[in-house]
Amino acid sequence: MNKFIQHINQFTEKTGRLVSWLSLLLVILIGLDVVLRYAFSWSSSANQELEWHLFATLFLLGSAYALKHNKHVRVDVFYSRFSENKKAWVNLIGTLIFLIPFCLVVIQTSIPFALDAWKIAESSPEPGGLPHRFVIKSTIPLGATLLLVQAISEGLNSLSHLLNSTNR
């Protein structure tokens, strides 16, 4: 089980580091957009949409990496005071009851959404907007799948911790 967890974590680490480069690209694009807008009074729908697409991709494909590094949103009022065993129980139960079902629902509902966009070769309705909107819509099921894989790793890691703590 630990080898399986390790493989998932390595995969998430690699994909997360790869996706993190989008943040640099996003900062450069936003900086360029600001300079063009204020220095040259020039703005573009395509630039603004590309910023939105990069942010969405960064958020969706980076969520598994954030979960792996425990950088996701959590209400820490009680959790921070819990013992390691209680934290493992909360993580395991939360993963099984909320996170995995959430990922499965998002995957199930977003695949037809993305496929429909591919079928019609969806593009931006804005004049001067970006073509190939179906690509960004495909990141929804992909991101949910990456998050599901990491959720399985987190759940197994919590289970492993609990099993090892009872054997001590």
Contacts in CASP RR format, 6 or more apart in sequence:
PFRMAT RR
TARGET T0000
AUTHOR 0000-0000-0000
METHOD contacts of the structure
MODEL  1
MNKFIQHINQFTEKTGRLVSWLSLLLVILIGLDVVLRYAFSWSSSANQEL
EWHLFATLFLLGSAYALKHNKHVRVDVFYSRFSENKKAWVNLIGTLIFLI
PFCLVVIQTSIPFALDAWKIAESSPEPGGLPHRFVIKSTIPLGATLLLVQ
AISEGLNSLSHLLNSTNR
1 156 0 8 1.000
1 159 0 8 1.000
1 160 0 8 1.000
2 160 0 8 1.000
4 153 0 8 1.000
4 156 0 8 1.000
5 153 0 8 1.000
5 156 0 8 1.000
5 157 0 8 1.000
5 160 0 8 1.000
8 149 0 8 1.000
8 150 0 8 1.000
8 152 0 8 1.000
8 153 0 8 1.000
9 68 0 8 1.000
9 150 0 8 1.000
9 153 0 8 1.000
11 149 0 8 1.000
12 64 0 8 1.000
12 65 0 8 1.000
12 68 0 8 1.000
12 146 0 8 1.000
12 149 0 8 1.000
12 150 0 8 1.000
12 153 0 8 1.000
13 65 0 8 1.000
13 68 0 8 1.000
15 61 0 8 1.000
15 62 0 8 1.000
15 64 0 8 1.000
15 65 0 8 1.000
15 146 0 8 1.000
16 61 0 8 1.000
16 62 0 8 1.000
16 64 0 8 1.000
16 65 0 8 1.000
17 65 0 8 1.000
19 57 0 8 1.000
19 58 0 8 1.000
19 61 0 8 1.000
19 62 0 8 1.000
19 65 0 8 1.000
20 58 0 8 1.000
20 62 0 8 1.000
20 65 0 8 1.000
22 54 0 8 1.000
22 57 0 8 1.000
22 58 0 8 1.000
22 61 0 8 1.000
23 58 0 8 1.000
25 54 0 8 1.000
26 51 0 8 1.000
26 54 0 8 1.000
26 55 0 8 1.000
26 58 0 8 1.000
29 47 0 8 1.000
29 50 0 8 1.000
29 51 0 8 1.000
29 54 0 8 1.000
30 51 0 8 1.000
32 47 0 8 1.000
33 43 0 8 1.000
33 44 0 8 1.000
33 47 0 8 1.000
33 48 0 8 1.000
33 51 0 8 1.000
36 42 0 8 1.000
36 43 0 8 1.000
36 44 0 8 1.000
36 47 0 8 1.000
37 43 0 8 1.000
44 128 0 8 1.000
45 124 0 8 1.000
45 126 0 8 1.000
45 127 0 8 1.000
45 128 0 8 1.000
45 129 0 8 1.000
46 124 0 8 1.000
46 128 0 8 1.000
46 129 0 8 1.000
46 130 0 8 1.000
49 124 0 8 1.000
49 126 0 8 1.000
49 129 0 8 1.000
49 130 0 8 1.000
50 130 0 8 1.000
53 130 0 8 1.000
53 136 0 8 1.000
56 136 0 8 1.000
56 139 0 8 1.000
57 136 0 8 1.000
57 139 0 8 1.000
60 139 0 8 1.000
60 140 0 8 1.000
60 142 0 8 1.000
60 143 0 8 1.000
60 144 0 8 1.000
61 139 0 8 1.000
61 142 0 8 1.000
61 143 0 8 1.000
61 146 0 8 1.000
62 143 0 8 1.000
62 146 0 8 1.000
63 72 0 8 1.000
63 143 0 8 1.000
63 146 0 8 1.000
63 147 0 8 1.000
64 143 0 8 1.000
64 146 0 8 1.000
64 147 0 8 1.000
64 149 0 8 1.000
64 150 0 8 1.000
65 150 0 8 1.000
66 72 0 8 1.000
67 147 0 8 1.000
67 150 0 8 1.000
67 151 0 8 1.000
67 154 0 8 1.000
68 150 0 8 1.000
68 153 0 8 1.000
68 154 0 8 1.000
79 87 0 8 1.000
79 90 0 8 1.000
82 90 0 8 1.000
84 161 0 8 1.000
84 165 0 8 1.000
85 161 0 8 1.000
85 162 0 8 1.000
85 165 0 8 1.000
88 158 0 8 1.000
88 159 0 8 1.000
88 161 0 8 1.000
88 162 0 8 1.000
88 165 0 8 1.000
89 158 0 8 1.000
89 162 0 8 1.000
91 154 0 8 1.000
91 155 0 8 1.000
91 157 0 8 1.000
91 158 0 8 1.000
92 155 0 8 1.000
92 158 0 8 1.000
92 159 0 8 1.000
92 162 0 8 1.000
95 151 0 8 1.000
95 154 0 8 1.000
95 155 0 8 1.000
95 158 0 8 1.000
96 155 0 8 1.000
99 147 0 8 1.000
99 151 0 8 1.000
99 154 0 8 1.000
100 148 0 8 1.000
100 151 0 8 1.000
100 152 0 8 1.000
103 144 0 8 1.000
103 145 0 8 1.000
103 147 0 8 1.000
103 148 0 8 1.000
103 151 0 8 1.000
104 148 0 8 1.000
106 140 0 8 1.000
106 141 0 8 1.000
106 144 0 8 1.000
107 141 0 8 1.000
107 144 0 8 1.000
107 145 0 8 1.000
107 148 0 8 1.000
110 137 0 8 1.000
110 140 0 8 1.000
110 141 0 8 1.000
110 144 0 8 1.000
111 141 0 8 1.000
113 137 0 8 1.000
113 140 0 8 1.000
114 134 0 8 1.000
114 137 0 8 1.000
114 138 0 8 1.000
114 140 0 8 1.000
114 141 0 8 1.000
116 122 0 8 1.000
117 133 0 8 1.000
117 134 0 8 1.000
117 137 0 8 1.000
117 138 0 8 1.000
118 134 0 8 1.000
118 138 0 8 1.000
120 134 0 8 1.000
121 132 0 8 1.000
121 134 0 8 1.000
122 133 0 8 1.000
122 134 0 8 1.000
122 137 0 8 1.000
123 129 0 8 1.000
123 130 0 8 1.000
123 131 0 8 1.000
123 132 0 8 1.000
123 133 0 8 1.000
124 130 0 8 1.000
124 131 0 8 1.000
124 133 0 8 1.000
END
